[in-house]
Amino acid sequence: MPGATITVGNVEITAVHDNEGALPLSMVFPGVDAELWVPYKQRYPECFNGDNNENFAAHFDCYVIRSEGHTILVDTGAGSMATNPGTVTAFAGGVDGRLLSDLQAAGVNKEDIDTVFFTHLHPDHVGWNVNNDGPSPVPAFPNARYVFHQDDWEAFRPPRDSEVFGLTFWEETLAPLETAGVTEPLSGEHSITSEITAILTPGHTPGSMSLAIDSGGEKALVMGDVFHGPPQVSEPSWVFAFDADPDTAVQSRNRMLDRAEAENAIMAICHSTGFGRIISQEGRRYWQGL
């Protein structure tokens, strides 16, 4: 079932769920000693799983945003064994995602979506891009433009997709969009609507982007993998294993924290279900779920 729906001024944002996985903390945060996780396991137990909470409980979430008559889907999740088999095997144990059924439950038809916005082009964010039911793959959201930063497009073209992840996801999930002529590469900040702006948040990938929402005096920031869960709000210097440029990723985290705090903006993080805000306690920032 779809997650929470919030309104930011005149903009409506609904969290939609695709899948979940268990990623060993020692693998995805190799520079963080085990004992440093203890206070965050107590504060955010929902972010961990395993017999000893030794895993990061990764959610593969997407967002539907409605603004000025437009329907925007943020990322397309990990996908299914039919659409993105290597990724679903690696990150979800071969279990198909449920983004499409979650969209239907939220009252969103595939045809309603006019923009698919990718926060970045990692394989767990592009999984439901295409429909393979026919003789050749076609875009799964037939009325949508697929929007992303050009730097990511160049960064993950074959053979780079296989070199970085050991997965040949490009030909399965991204090449068919290029063939269909529905891609829209960006080179910088870009207005999606007058209430929504795509902004640069590089580091996790060269072309990572987020959405800044400003409507009716209220603000929100919808991010991909700038943060990997609530603990990084308090520990922005903790580096995720798949950050392409760790120093730049830390800078982006700090910049977004400063902005979110200054604007009292709602935050959405794709690998952590739901929405939250930054609070300050004893001189430290923490995530507080809504």
PEFENGI-V855077 format. One record per helix or strand. SS is the DSSP state (a for helix, b for strand). FROM is the first residue (numbers start at 1). TO is the last residue. If there is no record, write none. Layout:
ss;from;to
SS;FROM;TO
SS;FROM;TO
This chain:
ss;from;to
b;5;8
b;11;24
a;25;28
a;34;43
a;45;47
b;48;49
b;55;67
b;70;74
a;85;92
a;99;105
a;110;112
b;115;117
a;123;125
b;130;131
b;138;139
b;145;149
a;150;155
a;160;165
a;169;173
a;175;180
b;183;186
b;190;193
b;196;200
b;209;215
b;218;223
a;231;234
a;246;263
b;266;269
b;272;281
b;284;289
